[in-house]
Amino acid sequence: MTRTIQAHSICTIKKTLKPKLTEAEEITCDILAICDSMNKLCETLSRLDYVLQRKNIEKSLQRSV
């Protein structure tokens, strides 16, 4: 099993450097955080899809032998 290291987003860094963000900056950071999470989910699902395809190929090759 592989593990990914979560990098700090720009919003996390901004909140650390400037704890009081405007409401618009907070909303933007929340949207960007959601986009980052969705992107990571898509990457994980792609890896899972690859593993499943590989397993199916292995099974079909074993049946044909």
Backbone bond lengths (Angstrom), bond angles and torsions (degrees), N, CA, C in turn:
res aa  C-N    CA-C-N  psi(-1)  N-CA   C-N-CA  omega(-1)  CA-C   N-CA-C  phi
1 M - - - 1.445 - - 1.529 108.57 -
2 T 1.302 116.10 135.29 1.461 120.25 178.66 1.517 109.67 -100.72
3 R 1.294 115.25 148.99 1.459 120.60 177.23 1.511 108.59 -118.46
4 T 1.311 115.01 141.77 1.455 118.99 176.66 1.522 108.49 -104.89
5 I 1.297 114.80 144.71 1.458 120.20 177.68 1.521 107.40 -94.67
6 Q 1.308 115.08 126.68 1.456 119.13 -178.07 1.522 109.80 -82.97
7 A 1.308 114.76 119.35 1.467 119.66 177.64 1.524 109.14 -80.95
8 H 1.307 115.13 153.56 1.458 119.12 177.14 1.519 109.37 -72.22
9 S 1.309 115.61 133.79 1.452 119.22 177.48 1.527 109.30 -78.52
10 I 1.308 114.33 164.43 1.468 119.41 178.51 1.526 110.12 -60.52
11 C 1.328 116.66 -36.32 1.467 119.93 179.88 1.520 111.93 -65.82
12 T 1.322 116.92 -38.76 1.464 119.89 177.83 1.515 109.87 -63.00
13 I 1.312 115.82 -41.82 1.465 120.08 179.04 1.527 110.36 -65.89
14 K 1.340 116.77 -42.05 1.468 120.10 178.98 1.523 110.78 -61.18
15 K 1.351 116.30 -42.68 1.463 119.59 -179.75 1.514 111.15 -64.60
16 T 1.323 116.83 -32.54 1.464 120.52 178.73 1.518 110.69 -71.23
17 L 1.322 115.71 -43.94 1.464 119.74 -177.63 1.527 112.23 -75.98
18 K 1.329 115.66 -35.76 1.460 121.08 -176.16 1.532 107.41 -133.97
19 P 1.349 116.82 85.95 1.460 119.88 -172.35 1.534 115.01 -59.35
20 K 1.323 117.66 -28.83 1.460 119.48 -178.16 1.520 109.83 -101.01
21 L 1.322 115.25 96.04 1.460 120.64 177.65 1.518 108.88 -92.04
22 T 1.317 116.23 156.16 1.455 119.68 175.00 1.520 108.26 -71.47
23 E 1.315 115.75 166.23 1.467 120.05 -179.38 1.528 110.67 -61.06
24 A 1.320 116.86 -39.90 1.472 120.65 178.94 1.521 110.96 -64.50
25 E 1.343 116.92 -40.84 1.464 120.56 178.00 1.529 111.06 -65.53
26 E 1.333 116.64 -38.93 1.472 120.84 177.39 1.533 110.65 -61.85
27 I 1.329 116.14 -45.53 1.475 120.50 -179.65 1.520 109.74 -64.13
28 T 1.334 116.53 -43.60 1.463 120.47 178.66 1.525 110.60 -60.79
29 C 1.317 116.70 -43.04 1.464 120.54 178.88 1.526 111.02 -63.39
30 D 1.329 116.73 -41.29 1.459 119.86 178.84 1.526 111.10 -63.62
31 I 1.319 116.73 -42.58 1.467 120.66 179.16 1.522 110.35 -64.30
32 L 1.330 117.03 -43.71 1.465 120.35 178.75 1.526 111.49 -64.67
33 A 1.318 117.50 -36.94 1.463 120.66 177.92 1.529 110.29 -64.75
34 I 1.325 116.78 -40.68 1.467 120.79 177.15 1.519 110.10 -64.31
35 C 1.327 117.08 -42.97 1.469 120.75 178.36 1.528 110.89 -61.67
36 D 1.333 117.49 -41.90 1.463 121.26 177.09 1.527 110.74 -60.78
37 S 1.322 115.96 -44.54 1.467 120.07 179.74 1.521 111.37 -64.14
38 M 1.318 117.26 -41.11 1.465 120.71 179.04 1.524 110.71 -65.67
39 N 1.320 116.21 -38.61 1.461 120.56 177.87 1.527 110.64 -62.99
40 K 1.327 116.93 -44.00 1.463 121.04 178.35 1.522 110.69 -64.15
41 L 1.326 116.63 -38.54 1.461 120.56 177.38 1.522 110.45 -62.87
42 C 1.322 117.16 -43.79 1.463 121.13 178.66 1.531 110.99 -61.69
43 E 1.328 116.92 -41.94 1.461 120.41 177.87 1.525 110.90 -62.34
44 T 1.320 116.60 -43.04 1.466 120.94 179.60 1.517 110.85 -64.27
45 L 1.326 116.83 -43.19 1.466 120.30 179.07 1.525 111.42 -65.35
46 S 1.315 117.15 -35.44 1.467 120.61 176.83 1.518 110.76 -64.25
47 R 1.334 116.20 -42.82 1.468 119.85 177.96 1.523 110.80 -64.08
48 L 1.312 116.28 -41.48 1.457 120.55 178.77 1.524 110.89 -63.87
49 D 1.323 117.07 -41.74 1.455 121.55 177.55 1.525 110.67 -60.44
50 Y 1.321 117.19 -42.40 1.462 121.85 178.38 1.528 110.65 -60.84
51 V 1.342 116.08 -45.86 1.467 120.25 -179.32 1.524 110.22 -62.27
52 L 1.324 116.96 -43.12 1.469 120.12 179.92 1.528 111.34 -64.77
53 Q 1.312 117.56 -41.71 1.467 120.62 177.79 1.526 110.18 -62.71
54 R 1.298 116.96 -42.15 1.466 120.93 179.80 1.532 110.66 -63.36
55 K 1.328 116.91 -43.59 1.470 120.65 178.25 1.524 110.67 -61.99
56 N 1.319 117.26 -41.79 1.464 120.58 178.91 1.523 111.45 -63.82
57 I 1.308 116.57 -39.30 1.469 120.40 177.80 1.526 109.78 -65.40
58 E 1.334 116.50 -44.02 1.457 120.42 178.54 1.542 110.94 -59.23
59 K 1.331 115.95 -44.39 1.466 119.92 179.88 1.525 111.47 -62.76
60 S 1.323 116.29 -44.05 1.471 119.08 -179.64 1.527 111.65 -66.25
61 L 1.326 117.17 -34.90 1.459 120.43 177.40 1.529 111.19 -69.37
62 Q 1.310 117.35 -36.89 1.460 120.46 178.38 1.533 111.34 -67.93
63 R 1.316 117.52 -35.11 1.453 121.69 178.25 1.528 111.89 -67.84
64 S 1.327 115.24 -35.33 1.454 118.55 -176.00 1.533 112.30 -78.14
65 V 1.329 117.56 -14.60 1.473 121.17 -178.39 1.483 110.98 -85.14
